């Protein structure tokens, strides 16, 4: 039998929304279906929890979904049930996405697993080492050394230092990827207020991301205030929801930007507005390889982003985008002003960025690399053939 046809992968994720990691995962699964790799979305949930956004999206794309009800904390019994399911259904690999399934599977003795396990580190978000999320991420880094393969989405030296406990032979780099055309099948609500905000002669900036401290939106708001004060007619729309909403709303009022800034909340089809923007800005303080940036590059608009995580690998500064230092509102304002004043530069950056998104960072390239990793890992378990 052809080896490719024997690949059957159970993807595990404990999703709290539909953000970058979730979209990357569904792109990967859809691409693998086209390559003959059977994929199952294993959604970790709590008893009685309603259907998650990632489950609805997966089903709308015709992907298989299996729900695993887990108790709070390190539910090792639940982890063992997942392994039994995978073996019973003849899965060749379990692919874990995120610290919760990582911790549960990583704490199981290898003798109880008996199936290859691959983990992808989509990016750690904590900027406060004493926070609860930082504690989870610390545990995540410790258990990853027990996995057969650990995939990181960029090869920044800082990431490799954090994963020093993982054997070099087991550590792989696979860039996130986007399809050439987005397949969004969810119903569109009436977003007339967004349409009206975009229908003007201003230089319109946009950003997509969870409203949380590590995303740095407060610096982008300060940059917009500097630009307006300098006489530039700019507007900003930030798609996303999160714990920083109230703080950002108050900052908008304090800077008197109510007519210049729109915070419409989470929008399932935010990427469809990208071609309407003059530029996309990602002011993050920490990132892995942000999918929203790849989506903006694919849309053919100029991009500005912080020098964090894998962003310097995604953007060639001055050629396919502009890179600023994190936390520097003044640099963000200067980069936007450069785009406002130079239409030729905008067109050149956008063209180069789109070319990179559709070649180096395509979902097909990503899927082929993961397929090779699955085959390589499976071959370490000859009893599964």
N, C-alpha and C positions, 0 to 999 in steps of 0.2 A: 504494500500500500504506500502511496505517496506520503512522505513525512509531513508535508504541509497540511494535508487533509486530516492528519491525526491530531493537530494542535487544537486544543479546546481550553479556553482561558476563563477563569472565574475572577472578575475584577471586583475588589472590595473597596467600598468607600462609605464613610459616615458623613453624609452631606448635610450642611446646615443652610444651604441656599443653592443658587445656581451661578457660580462665579467661574474664575479661570480654570481651576483644576477640574471642575465638573465638565466644562465645555471641551477641554483638552481630552478628557477621558472618552466622551461620546464621539469626538472626531476620530480618536484612535479605534474605537470599537467599530464604527461605520466603515472605516478604511479597511480594517481587518476582515470584515465581512466580504468586501470586494476581493480580498486576497485569498479567500478560502479559509480563514482562521475563524473558528466559531467562538464567539465571546458572549459571556453572561454577566450582566450587571448584578453584583451582590450588594444590595443596599442594606447597610446596618441601621436598625431603627429600634425604637422602644415599643413595648407592648401598647397597643391602642393608638400609636402615632399615625396621623393621617398620611396619605400618599405624598411623597416628597417631590419637589420640582424636578430633580434629576430623573426620578422614576417616570414621571409623566412625559418628559422629553424623550427618554429612551424608548418608551412604548410608542410614541408618535413616529419614531424613526424605524419602527419594526424590530427593535432590539429586544433580546430576552432579558427579563428582570426576575430576580429572586430576592425576597425580603428575608433578612435574618434578624429576629428579635433578640436583642441583647439587654442584659441588666446593666444598671449604672456601675461605673467603675471597671476594674479589670475582670471582665466576665470570661474567665478561662474555660469554663464549661461551654459557654456559647462559642468560644473560639474552636473548641474541639468539635462541636456540632458542625461548624463551617467546614473544617477539614474532612469530617466524615461525609458531608454532602459532596464535596469536591471529589473524593475518592469513589464514592458510590456512583457518581455521574461521569466517571472516567475523565475528569479534567486533567490536563497534563501540567498545568501551571496555575497557581494562585498569584494574582497580581494585586498587591495592596497599595492603596493611595491614601496617605494621611496617617497621622500619629496614632489615632485610636485603633484602627485595625492592625497597624504595625505593632502596637504594644501588646494587644491580645495574642496575635500570632507569634510574636517574638518571645513571649514569656512561656510558650508551650515548649516542652522538651522536644528536641529533634526526633527522638524515637517515636513520639506520638504523631508527628506531622506526616512523615513518609511521602511527601509530595513537594516538588520544587516551589519555592516562594520567592517572588520578585517584589521589590518595593520601589516606588518612585517618590522621591522627595521633591514635591512641587514648590517648596519654598517655606522657610520658617518666617513667621510674621512678628514675633515678639521683639519689641524695642526696650522692654523693661525686664531685666533678668530676675526680678523678684515677683513677677506676676504669675498667675496660675498657668497661663498659656506657656510661659517660659519653662515651668516645671514639666509640663507635658512634652515640650520639645526636647528638654534634657533627657527624659526617659526614652524618647524616640531615638535619639542619637545612640543611646546605649544598646537598645535591642536590635538596631539595624545590623550590627556585627554578626548576628545569628542568621541572617538571611542569605539565600544562595546568590542573589544578585541585588545590588542597590543601584538605582538609576538616579542621577542628578540631571537637572535640566540646563545646567551651565557648568563650565569648568573653572569658575572663579576660584582663586587660591583660598579664599576665606571658607568656601563650602568644603573644600577638601580637608582643610585643617579641622573643621568641626566633625568630619567623618574619619578622623585618623584611626579610629578603632576598626574600620572596615578594611579587609585585605584589598590591596590594590587590584588584584586579579578579579575581584568581585565587584568593583566599582566601575560603572559605565556612565557615559554622558550621552544623552539623547535630547536634542533640542525639541521644544514644543513646536507644533505645526498647525497650520490652518488650511482648510480646503480652498480651492480656487473660488468657489461660490458658496456662500453660507446657506444652509438648508434650515430655514426657520419656519416651522409649521404651526406655531401657536397663534391663536386668534389675536388680532391687533385691536387694542382699545382705541377709543377716540382721543388722540393726543393733539387736539387742535391747538391747545395752548402752547405746546412745544413748536408746532408748525408756525404759529404766529410770531413766536420769539425769534425763530430763525429767519423769518421773511423780512429782512431789513438790509441796509447798506453797510452795517457795521462789519468789522473784522471779527468773525465768530470763532472763538476757541471752544474746544470740547474736551471732556475727560470722562472716563468710565472706570468705576471702581467702588469697592466698599468704603463707606464713610467711616474711616477709622484712623487713629493717629499715625500709623506707619505709612499711610497712603499720602500724607503730606499736603492734602488739599488746602490747608490753611496758608501755606506759602504761595500757592497759586492765587488765592484770593488777594493776598497782599501785593502780588505782582500785577494783578489787574488794576488795583487801586493806584499803583505807581504809574501804570500806563495811562489811565484816565486822567490822573493829575498832570501827566505830561502832554495832554492834548490829543491822545489817540482815541478814536471811536471804536472801542472793543466791547464785546459781550462774551460771556462764558456760560456754558451749560455743563453741569456735572451730574451724570447719571449714576445713581447708586443709593444705597440705604445703609445705615449703620449707626453705631453709638455716638459718632461725632456730629450727627445732624443738627442737634440743638446748638452746639457750640459754633458750627459753621454758619447757621442761620443768624446767630447773634453777631458774628463777625461781619457778615454781609450788611447788617443794619448799622453796626458801628462805623464801617467804612463808607456807608451811604451808597451802597451798590445795588439797592433793591431793583432798580430799573436795568441793571447791567448783568446780573447774575441770576440764573435759574437753577434750582435744585429740585428737579421733578421726581426724585426718588428712584426706586428700582424700575427698570424698563426692560422687559424681556427681549425686545427687538431694538435695543439702543444702537447696535452696529448699523442698522439701516439708515441712521441719521449721519453717519460718518461722512459720506460724500457731500453733505450740506455744510460741513465745517471748513474753515480756512486753514485750521491747524489743530492737531491733537497734542495735548500736553499731559505727561505722566510725571508728577512731582514726588514720587515715592521716596521714602527713606530706606526701605528694604524691599527686595523683590527676588524672585527666582528667574523665570523667563516669562514676563507678563503677556498673556494672550491678547489683552486689549490693545497692546502696542502692536502686535503682529496684525491684528484685525485692521487697525488704522493704516498700517503700512500697505496691506493688501488693498485697502480702499483708495489708495493713490492720493493721500493728502500728506503734507509735510508734518513731521513729528518732532516733538521736543521731549526729552526724558532725562531723568537723573542718572548719574554715574553710580549705579548700584547693581548688585547681582550680575545677571547675564546681559544687562542692557548694552554694555560696551561691545559685546559680541554680536548683538543684533543690529546695532547702528554704527556705521562708520561716520564718526563726527565730522560734520561739514560736507559729507558726500551723500549719505542716505538719511540724514537727520541731524539734529543739534542736541548735544549732551551738556547738561549743567551739573554743578555740584549739588548734592542733596541739601535741602534746608536753606537754599539761597534764593529768596524771592527776587533779589536784584538781578541775578543771573537769568532767571526765568523771564523777567521783564525785558532784559536786553535781547534775549533770543527771540522773543515775540516781535520786538521792535525791528530786529533784523529782517524777519519775514515780511512784516508790513511794508518795509521800504524797498524790498527787492523781489519783484514778481518772478524774475528769471530764476532766482535761487529757489523760490518755492516750488516751481515746476520741476527743476532738476532734482531736488531732494525727494519729491513725491515719486518721480519716475524710478529713481534708484531704489527707493524703499519698497515699492511694489515688486520690482524684479527680485529683490532678496526674499520677500515674503513668499513668492510663488515658486522659488527654487530651493534655496537653502532651508527655509522654514516651512515647507509644505507638509500637509498631513500625510501624504504618501511617503515622503522620505522618513518621517517619524515612524510610521507603521512598519516599514521595511526593517528599520533598525531594531524595533522591539521584537519583530518576528525572529530575527537572528538571535536575539538574546533568549527568547523562549526555547528555540531549538537547541542552543548551546547548553541551557540549563537542564532541559529535559534529558539530554544525552548523559547527564551525570546520574540519572536514575534509570538504568537499563531495565529494571524490573517493571517499569510502567509501559514498556513497548508491547 
